[in-house]
Amino acid sequence: MIPTEAELADALTTAARAAVTDLFRDNPGHTFYYVTLTTPGEAFGPALSAWSHEALAQRPDADDVRYSYADSPFSIVGEEHLKPVREMFAARPEVFDIADDDASEAEFELRLRAMETALRRLADEGLFGVGEARANVLVLVEVVPDDEDNVARARRLNPAGPALDAWLAYWG
């Protein structure tokens, strides 16, 4: 059975909640400012990465890696929670195997909407903080390498504030 968009979003909400909760609990000395679900251009099931101010301070190349999911010591975390969700994504038609361009694009967008929905739900629950604390945590769904719609997703997922402003300035 092919999972629906709603089923993907529900499973990803549960998995990401558990993964982020574990990350925050297991790293009490860290103040996280960046939490991202990343996927390649094929929109496979996502991986979770994050950065904290404390981890970044340990890097001599901090300015270069500040928003690099791959360079973080918290890159690809929560796998025990996210692996089953990736299997659900894999049960859907692969984006680049769909011959019709419009149908392929629709599948790509469905997958990203499920990811965005999951993180929006978690933000609404307060998982990334509330008020000023929330404005200091950037939450993203990123297609890597760079995708022109990453900015639009960032704007939808984050309140105006220092975290979003810094990220937008960084990618200028």
Secondary structure by P-SEA (a helix, b strand, c coil): ccccaaaaaaaaaaaaaaaaaaaaaacccccccbbbbcccccccbbbbbbccaaaaaaccccccccccccccccccccccccaaaaaaaaacccccccccaaaaaaaaaaaaaaaaaaaaaaaaacccccccccccbbbbbcccccccaaaaaaaaaccccaaaaaaaaaac
